[in-house]
Amino acid sequence: MLNPVCPPGPPTPPPTYLPHTTPLHHPTAPDDAVSSLSLVLTIYTPTSTACSHSPMERFGFRSHFSSHALTIFLVLCLVFATTTNAHNITRMLAELPEFSTFNHYLTVTHLAAEINRRQTITVLAVDNAGMSDILSKHLSLPTLKNVLSLHVLVDYYGAKKLHQITDGTTLTSTIFQASGAAAGTSGFVNITDLKAGKVGFGTEDGELTATFVKSIKEIPYYISVLQISKILTSQEAEAPVAAPSLNLTDILNMQGCKAFADLLKATGAEQTFDENVDGGLTVFCPSDAAIRGFASRYKNLTAAKKTSLLLYHGFPVYYSLQMLKSNNGKMNTLATDGKQKYALTVQTDGEDVKLETEVVTATITGTVKDEEPLVVYKIDKVLQPTELFDAGSEPDDEAAPAPKASKKAKSKAKGAADDGDAEAPADDSEDTTADEDNAAAKLSGGKLVATVLFALCLRIF
C-alpha cells in the first residue's frame, strides 16, 4: 500500500522501535500505582523511517492530535490510580490479637467506619495493656469515642516522615478536632522528633506522654497505622457527653412491634438492648403476626432460653440497610457469649435482605427506625438459632417460608461484642464497613483497564 503522505518509492523495512518511559509523578498515589503507571506509559518511538514524517503523520494525523490523545490518556490513568484505593482498619488490626481491644472500640464507637471513609489518615494504635488505663475510668462510649478520636490524625505520617518533621515538631489535626466537639485547638496532637530514633506524642497543650513504638501497616499517602506506647487523652476529650435520647421500647410500641417489645420487657432482655444503643445497635423486630404464630414454641422454652432467643434478634453494631446488603456473611448477635456462637447469616437476594439460620429464613420487610446509632428493621419471622432449635424443625403454623436465598457469600462479617469488657473477643474484631479484598481487586482492575486503553491508543494512532 502506498504511503499517502511520503512520495512513492521502493518498499522500506519496518522501523525499529526503542522504548521511552514517560515519567509521571503524583504526590498522593501509592507506590504500586505509580510504578504501574510508569509501566503502561512506555512509549515506543521509531529509530528510523523511510521519510522524515512520524508514523502518525504518514497516516494523516498531526502531532498536535497525538499530543491531545496522550494527555487525555494520562488523565484517565491518573483517575484509575487515585480512585481505586480502599482500606479497612479493622481487618488490618484483626491480624494482631494484641490490638484486639483497641480494634473493638474503634468498631463500637463507629470510628472504624470514619477511618475507612477517609483517603489520607494515620491511626495511632495502642495495645491491650495500654488500653486498660483508659478503660479503668469507665467512660461512656460517646466520651471514649472522643478520646480515641485523638488517635486518628487527618494527615499521613509514615515511620519515615516522623523523623523528617520540619523544625523537629508539629501540630496536626485529628478527627476529634474535625468533629467540632473539641474546644479551641484541643483536638490537635503534638508530634516531636526526640532524636536518637525516638518520637514523642502528646495533646496540644500537654506533655509528650506517649512515644512511637513501631509501624504496623503503611499504604503510602493513604493510611498509616502506627503503634504508640500509651493512650493520648485530655480533660476536653474526657468531658462527659450526653447520651442520645433513643428509647427502644417506645419506638417498638409505636411502630407495630408491640408484641416483641412486650417480650423484651417481660424477660428483662430490654435492659441489654438499651445498654447497647449508645455504642450502636441493629434490631430485628418480628411482626406481631409472626410472634403470635410462634407463641406455642416460645412457651416451651426456659426463661434463660427465652432471653437468648430475644437477644438473637440484635447486632451490637449499627448496620444501615445498604451496609447489610454489601456485607453478607455470618454476624455475631447480642446472644453471642463466646461459648455459644448464636451467629446469624445475612444474605442479599436481589433487592431483599434475608436473615438465615439453619432452621428458618426471615426477610426484612421494612425499616421501623434508622437514626444512628440505632436502626430497627421489621422481619416476617421469628429468628430461630440452632443452639435452641433443630434444623428443619420449623412448624407448619408459622408464616410461609421465604424463597430460598442465593448461595452464601464466602466472606464473613462479624458484629462487635458487648462493650463492657476490657478485652474484646478475637472473633468480634472484624468490621465490615469496607472490604480490603474487594479494594485489591478494584485496584488491579484499574491497572488492567488503563493498560488496555493505552494499547488501543497505540494501535489506533
C-alpha positions as CSV (number, residue, x, y, z in Angstrom):
1,M,0.0,0.0,0.0
2,L,1.4,3.4,-1.0
3,N,2.2,5.9,1.8
4,P,-0.5,8.7,1.5
5,V,1.9,11.4,2.5
6,C,5.5,10.4,1.6
7,P,6.5,10.2,-2.1
8,P,6.3,6.8,-3.7
9,G,9.5,4.8,-3.7
10,P,10.8,1.3,-3.1
11,P,9.4,-0.6,-0.1
12,T,11.2,0.2,3.1
13,P,11.7,-2.2,6.1
14,P,9.5,-1.5,9.1
15,P,11.0,0.9,11.6
16,T,12.8,-0.3,14.7
17,Y,11.2,1.0,17.9
18,L,13.0,1.8,21.2
19,P,11.2,2.2,24.5
20,H,10.9,5.5,26.1
21,T,9.3,5.7,29.5
22,T,7.3,8.9,30.2
23,P,7.9,9.8,33.9
24,L,4.8,10.5,35.9
25,H,4.7,11.9,39.5
26,H,1.7,12.1,41.7
27,P,2.2,13.1,45.3
28,T,-0.7,11.1,46.8
29,A,-0.6,7.9,44.7
30,P,0.7,4.8,46.4
31,D,4.0,3.3,45.2
32,D,2.5,0.4,43.4
33,A,0.1,2.7,41.5
34,V,2.9,4.9,40.3
35,S,5.1,2.0,39.2
36,S,2.2,0.5,37.3
37,L,1.6,3.8,35.5
38,S,5.3,4.1,34.6
39,L,5.0,0.6,33.1
40,V,2.0,1.3,30.9
41,L,3.2,4.7,29.9
42,T,6.2,3.3,28.0
43,I,6.0,5.0,24.6
44,Y,7.7,3.3,21.7
45,T,9.4,5.7,19.2
46,P,10.9,4.8,15.8
47,T,14.7,5.0,15.4
48,S,14.4,5.4,11.6
49,T,11.8,5.6,8.9
50,A,11.7,6.0,5.1
51,C,10.9,9.7,5.4
52,S,11.0,12.4,7.9
53,H,7.4,12.3,8.8
54,S,6.3,10.5,12.0
55,P,4.3,7.3,11.8
56,M,1.2,9.2,12.8
57,E,1.7,11.9,10.2
58,R,2.2,9.3,7.5
59,F,-1.4,8.2,8.1
60,G,-2.7,11.8,8.0
61,F,-2.6,12.5,11.8
62,R,-0.9,15.7,13.0
63,S,1.3,15.8,16.1
64,H,-1.0,18.1,18.0
65,F,-3.7,15.5,17.8
66,S,-1.5,12.8,19.2
67,S,-0.4,15.1,22.0
68,H,-4.0,15.7,23.0
69,A,-4.8,12.0,22.9
70,L,-1.8,11.2,25.1
71,T,-2.8,14.0,27.5
72,I,-6.3,12.5,27.8
73,F,-4.9,9.1,28.3
74,L,-2.6,10.3,31.1
75,V,-5.6,11.8,32.9
76,L,-7.5,8.6,32.6
77,C,-4.6,6.7,34.1
78,L,-4.3,9.1,36.9
79,V,-8.1,8.8,37.6
80,F,-7.8,5.0,37.8
81,A,-4.8,5.2,40.1
82,T,-6.3,7.6,42.5
83,T,-9.9,6.4,42.8
84,T,-9.5,2.6,43.3
85,N,-7.8,2.6,46.7
86,A,-9.6,1.5,49.8
87,H,-8.6,0.2,53.2
88,N,-10.2,-1.5,56.2
89,I,-8.6,-0.6,59.6
90,T,-10.5,-3.4,61.3
91,R,-9.2,-6.1,59.0
92,M,-5.6,-4.8,59.4
93,L,-5.7,-4.9,63.2
94,A,-7.6,-8.2,63.3
95,E,-4.4,-9.9,62.3
96,L,-2.8,-8.7,65.5
97,P,-4.5,-10.0,68.7
98,E,-2.5,-7.7,70.9
99,F,-4.6,-4.8,69.5
100,S,-8.0,-6.6,69.8
101,T,-9.3,-4.2,72.5
102,F,-8.4,-1.0,70.6
103,N,-9.8,-2.6,67.4
104,H,-13.1,-3.5,69.2
105,Y,-13.6,0.0,70.5
106,L,-12.9,1.6,67.1
107,T,-15.8,-0.6,65.9
108,V,-18.4,0.1,68.6
109,T,-17.7,3.8,68.6
110,H,-18.1,3.9,64.8
111,L,-14.6,5.4,64.3
112,A,-13.6,2.4,62.2
113,A,-16.2,3.4,59.6
114,E,-14.9,7.0,59.7
115,I,-11.3,5.8,59.2
116,N,-12.3,3.6,56.2
117,R,-14.1,6.5,54.5
118,R,-11.1,8.8,54.6
119,Q,-8.4,8.9,51.9
120,T,-5.5,10.2,54.0
121,I,-5.3,9.1,57.6
122,T,-2.9,8.0,60.3
123,V,-4.1,5.7,63.2
124,L,-2.1,5.7,66.5
125,A,-2.9,2.3,67.9
126,V,-2.4,1.2,71.5
127,D,-2.1,-2.4,72.6
128,N,-4.4,-4.2,75.0
129,A,-2.2,-3.3,78.0
130,G,-2.2,0.4,77.1
131,M,-6.0,0.4,76.7
132,S,-6.5,-0.8,80.3
133,D,-5.7,2.7,81.7
134,I,-8.5,4.5,79.9
135,L,-11.0,1.7,80.3
136,S,-10.4,1.7,84.1
137,K,-12.0,5.2,84.1
138,H,-15.4,3.6,82.9
139,L,-16.1,6.4,80.5
140,S,-19.3,6.4,78.5
141,L,-19.0,5.3,74.9
142,P,-19.6,8.8,73.4
143,T,-16.8,10.1,75.7
144,L,-14.5,7.2,74.9
145,K,-15.1,8.0,71.2
146,N,-13.7,11.5,71.7
147,V,-10.6,10.1,73.4
148,L,-10.0,7.6,70.6
149,S,-10.6,10.3,68.1
150,L,-7.4,11.9,69.3
151,H,-5.6,8.8,67.9
152,V,-6.8,9.4,64.3
153,L,-4.7,12.0,62.5
154,V,-6.2,13.6,59.4
155,D,-2.8,13.5,57.6
156,Y,-0.4,10.8,56.5
157,Y,2.6,10.1,58.8
158,G,4.6,7.0,57.9
159,A,7.5,6.0,60.1
160,K,10.0,7.7,57.8
161,K,8.0,11.0,57.9
162,L,8.1,11.1,61.7
163,H,11.8,11.7,61.5
164,Q,11.6,14.3,58.8
165,I,9.3,16.8,60.5
166,T,10.3,20.4,59.8
167,D,11.9,22.0,62.8
168,G,11.5,18.7,64.6
169,T,8.0,19.3,65.9
170,T,4.5,19.9,64.5
171,L,0.8,20.1,65.5
172,T,-1.6,18.0,63.4
173,S,-5.3,17.9,63.4
174,T,-7.3,14.8,64.5
175,I,-10.9,13.5,63.9
176,F,-11.7,14.9,67.4
177,Q,-10.8,18.4,66.1
178,A,-12.6,17.8,62.8
179,S,-15.8,16.6,64.6
180,G,-16.4,20.1,66.2
181,A,-16.5,18.5,69.7
182,A,-13.1,19.8,70.6
183,A,-12.8,23.2,72.4
184,G,-10.5,25.6,70.6
185,T,-7.5,23.7,69.3
186,S,-7.6,20.9,71.9
187,G,-8.2,18.4,69.2
188,F,-4.6,18.8,67.8
189,V,-1.8,16.4,68.6
190,N,1.8,17.4,69.1
191,I,4.4,15.2,67.3
192,T,8.1,15.9,68.2
193,D,11.2,14.2,66.9
194,L,13.2,13.5,70.1
195,K,16.2,12.3,68.1
196,A,18.1,9.0,68.8
197,G,15.3,7.3,67.0
198,K,12.5,8.4,69.4
199,V,9.4,10.3,68.5
200,G,7.0,11.7,71.2
201,F,3.2,12.3,71.0
202,G,1.0,14.5,73.2
203,T,-2.1,16.6,73.3
204,E,-1.8,20.2,72.0
205,D,-1.3,21.8,75.4
206,G,0.1,18.9,77.4
207,E,3.3,16.9,77.8
208,L,4.6,14.3,75.4
209,T,3.0,11.3,77.2
210,A,3.5,8.6,74.5
211,T,6.3,7.5,72.2
212,F,6.4,5.8,68.8
213,V,6.9,2.1,69.1
214,K,6.7,0.7,65.6
215,S,4.9,0.8,62.2
216,I,2.1,-1.7,61.9
217,K,0.9,-1.1,58.4
218,E,1.5,1.6,55.8
219,I,-0.2,2.2,52.4
220,P,1.8,5.3,51.3
221,Y,-0.1,8.5,51.3
222,Y,-3.4,6.7,52.1
223,I,-3.3,5.1,55.6
224,S,-0.6,4.6,58.1
225,V,-1.1,2.5,61.3
226,L,1.5,3.2,64.0
227,Q,1.8,1.8,67.5
228,I,2.4,4.3,70.3
229,S,3.2,3.4,73.9
230,K,0.2,5.0,75.8
231,I,-3.2,6.4,75.3
232,L,-3.4,10.1,74.4
233,T,-6.1,12.0,76.4
234,S,-7.1,15.4,77.8
235,Q,-9.7,17.0,80.0
236,E,-11.5,18.2,77.0
237,A,-11.6,14.7,75.4
238,E,-12.8,13.1,78.7
239,A,-15.5,15.7,79.3
240,P,-18.9,13.9,79.8
241,V,-21.1,13.6,76.7
242,A,-24.8,13.4,76.9
243,A,-26.2,10.1,75.6
244,P,-28.6,10.1,72.7
245,S,-32.3,10.2,73.7
246,L,-33.5,7.0,71.9
247,N,-35.9,4.8,73.8
248,L,-36.1,1.5,72.1
249,T,-39.3,0.3,73.9
250,D,-41.2,3.5,72.9
251,I,-40.1,3.1,69.3
252,L,-41.2,-0.5,69.1
253,N,-44.6,0.2,70.7
254,M,-45.4,3.0,68.2
255,Q,-44.2,1.2,65.1
256,G,-46.2,-2.1,65.1
257,C,-43.7,-4.2,67.1
258,K,-45.6,-4.1,70.4
259,A,-45.7,-7.9,70.8
260,F,-41.9,-8.1,70.5
261,A,-41.5,-5.1,72.9
262,D,-43.7,-6.9,75.5
263,L,-41.5,-10.0,75.3
264,L,-38.3,-7.9,75.8
265,K,-39.9,-6.2,78.9
266,A,-41.2,-9.5,80.4
267,T,-37.8,-11.3,80.2
268,G,-35.6,-8.4,81.1
269,A,-33.8,-8.6,77.7
270,E,-34.9,-5.0,77.2
271,Q,-32.1,-3.8,79.5
272,T,-29.4,-5.5,77.3
273,F,-30.8,-3.8,74.2
274,D,-30.9,-0.4,75.9
275,E,-27.3,-0.7,77.1
276,N,-26.1,-1.2,73.6
277,V,-27.9,1.7,72.0
278,D,-25.1,4.2,72.6
279,G,-22.4,2.0,71.0
280,G,-24.5,1.1,68.0
281,L,-27.4,-1.3,67.8
282,T,-29.3,-3.1,65.0
283,V,-32.6,-4.7,66.0
284,F,-34.7,-7.2,64.0
285,C,-38.3,-7.0,65.2
286,P,-40.7,-9.9,64.1
287,S,-44.1,-8.7,63.2
288,D,-46.9,-9.1,65.7
289,A,-48.4,-11.8,63.4
290,A,-45.0,-13.7,63.4
291,I,-44.9,-13.5,67.2
292,R,-48.4,-14.9,67.5
293,G,-47.6,-17.8,65.2
294,F,-44.5,-18.7,67.2
295,A,-46.2,-18.4,70.6
296,S,-46.7,-22.2,71.2
297,R,-42.9,-22.9,70.7
298,Y,-41.9,-19.9,72.7
299,K,-43.9,-21.0,75.8
300,N,-41.9,-24.3,75.9
301,L,-38.6,-22.5,76.4
302,T,-37.0,-22.0,79.8
303,A,-36.5,-18.4,81.0
304,A,-32.8,-18.4,80.0
305,K,-33.6,-19.7,76.5
306,K,-36.3,-17.1,76.0
307,T,-33.8,-14.4,76.8
308,S,-31.2,-15.9,74.4
309,L,-33.8,-16.1,71.7
310,L,-34.7,-12.4,72.0
311,L,-31.1,-11.3,72.2
312,Y,-30.6,-13.3,69.0
313,H,-32.6,-10.5,67.3
314,G,-30.0,-7.8,67.7
315,F,-26.5,-6.9,66.5
316,P,-24.3,-4.9,68.8
317,V,-23.3,-2.7,65.8
318,Y,-25.2,-0.2,63.7
319,Y,-25.9,-1.5,60.2
320,S,-27.8,0.6,57.7
321,L,-29.7,-1.4,55.1
322,Q,-27.0,-0.6,52.5
323,M,-24.3,-1.9,54.8
324,L,-26.3,-5.1,55.3
325,K,-26.6,-5.5,51.5
326,S,-22.9,-5.1,50.9
327,N,-21.7,-7.1,53.8
328,N,-23.1,-10.6,53.6
329,G,-22.0,-13.4,55.9
330,K,-22.2,-14.5,59.5
331,M,-22.7,-11.9,62.2
332,N,-22.5,-12.2,66.0
333,T,-25.6,-11.2,67.9
334,L,-26.3,-9.9,71.4
335,A,-26.8,-13.5,72.4
336,T,-23.2,-14.4,71.4
337,D,-21.2,-15.1,74.6
338,G,-18.0,-16.8,73.3
339,K,-19.1,-20.4,74.2
340,Q,-22.4,-20.2,72.3
341,K,-22.0,-18.7,68.9
342,Y,-25.6,-17.7,68.2
343,A,-24.4,-16.5,64.7
344,L,-26.8,-15.2,62.2
345,T,-26.2,-15.1,58.4
346,V,-27.1,-12.0,56.4
347,Q,-27.7,-12.7,52.7
348,T,-28.8,-10.4,49.9
349,D,-31.3,-11.8,47.4
350,G,-31.9,-9.3,44.7
351,E,-33.3,-6.2,46.4
352,D,-34.2,-8.2,49.5
353,V,-32.1,-8.8,52.6
354,K,-32.6,-12.2,54.3
355,L,-31.6,-13.4,57.7
356,E,-30.7,-17.1,57.6
357,T,-30.3,-19.8,60.3
358,E,-30.3,-23.5,59.6
359,V,-33.8,-23.5,61.0
360,V,-35.6,-20.6,59.3
361,T,-35.0,-17.8,56.8
362,A,-36.6,-14.4,57.5
363,T,-36.9,-11.4,55.2
364,I,-36.6,-7.7,56.2
365,T,-39.9,-6.2,55.2
366,G,-39.4,-2.6,56.3
367,T,-37.4,-0.1,58.4
368,V,-39.0,1.0,61.7
369,K,-36.4,3.5,62.8
370,D,-33.0,4.5,61.3
371,E,-31.3,7.1,63.4
372,E,-27.6,6.3,64.0
373,P,-26.6,4.7,66.4
374,L,-29.9,2.8,66.3
375,V,-31.7,1.1,63.5
376,V,-34.7,-1.2,63.8
377,Y,-36.0,-3.4,61.0
378,K,-39.2,-5.4,60.8
379,I,-39.0,-9.0,59.7
380,D,-41.6,-11.6,58.7
381,K,-40.5,-14.4,61.0
382,V,-39.0,-15.1,64.4
383,L,-35.3,-16.0,64.1
384,Q,-34.5,-19.4,65.5
385,P,-30.9,-20.3,66.3
386,T,-29.6,-23.9,66.1
387,E,-28.5,-23.6,69.7
388,L,-32.2,-23.7,70.7
389,F,-33.9,-25.5,67.8
390,D,-33.1,-28.4,65.5
391,A,-32.6,-27.7,61.8
392,G,-35.7,-28.3,59.8
393,S,-38.0,-28.1,62.8
394,E,-39.9,-25.0,61.7
395,P,-43.6,-25.6,62.5
396,D,-46.4,-25.6,59.9
397,D,-48.4,-22.9,61.7
398,E,-45.7,-20.3,61.3
399,A,-45.7,-17.9,58.3
400,A,-44.9,-19.5,54.9
401,P,-41.2,-19.8,54.3
402,A,-39.5,-17.2,52.3
403,P,-38.0,-18.1,48.9
404,K,-34.6,-19.9,49.2
405,A,-31.8,-17.4,49.4
406,S,-28.9,-17.4,46.9
407,K,-25.6,-19.1,47.7
408,K,-23.9,-17.7,50.8
409,A,-21.0,-15.4,50.3
410,K,-17.7,-16.7,51.4
411,S,-16.7,-13.5,53.2
412,K,-17.9,-13.3,56.8
413,A,-18.8,-10.2,58.7
414,K,-18.8,-10.3,62.4
415,G,-20.5,-7.9,64.8
416,A,-18.6,-6.4,67.7
417,A,-19.0,-7.9,71.2
418,D,-20.6,-6.3,74.2
419,D,-18.5,-3.3,75.1
420,G,-18.4,-4.0,78.8
421,D,-15.1,-5.9,78.9
422,A,-11.7,-4.5,78.5
423,E,-10.6,-7.4,76.3
424,A,-12.6,-7.9,73.2
425,P,-13.2,-11.5,71.9
426,A,-10.9,-12.2,69.0
427,D,-13.8,-13.2,66.7
428,D,-15.6,-9.9,67.3
429,S,-12.9,-7.6,65.9
430,E,-13.8,-7.6,62.3
431,D,-15.5,-4.5,60.9
432,T,-17.5,-4.8,57.7
433,T,-17.6,-1.2,56.5
434,A,-15.0,-1.7,53.7
435,D,-13.7,-4.8,52.1
436,E,-9.9,-4.9,51.7
437,D,-10.1,-7.9,49.3
438,N,-12.5,-6.0,47.1
439,A,-10.3,-3.0,47.2
440,A,-7.3,-5.0,45.9
441,A,-9.4,-6.4,43.1
442,K,-10.6,-2.9,42.1
443,L,-7.0,-1.6,42.1
444,S,-5.9,-4.5,39.9
445,G,-8.9,-3.9,37.6
446,G,-8.0,-0.2,37.3
447,K,-4.5,-1.1,36.2
448,L,-5.8,-3.6,33.6
449,V,-8.2,-1.2,32.1
450,A,-5.6,1.6,31.9
451,T,-3.2,-0.8,30.1
452,V,-5.8,-1.9,27.6
453,L,-6.7,1.7,26.9
454,F,-3.1,2.6,26.2
455,A,-2.7,-0.4,23.9
456,L,-5.7,0.7,22.0
457,C,-4.3,4.2,21.7
458,L,-1.0,2.9,20.3
459,R,-2.8,0.7,17.8
460,I,-5.2,3.4,16.6
461,F,-2.9,6.3,16.4
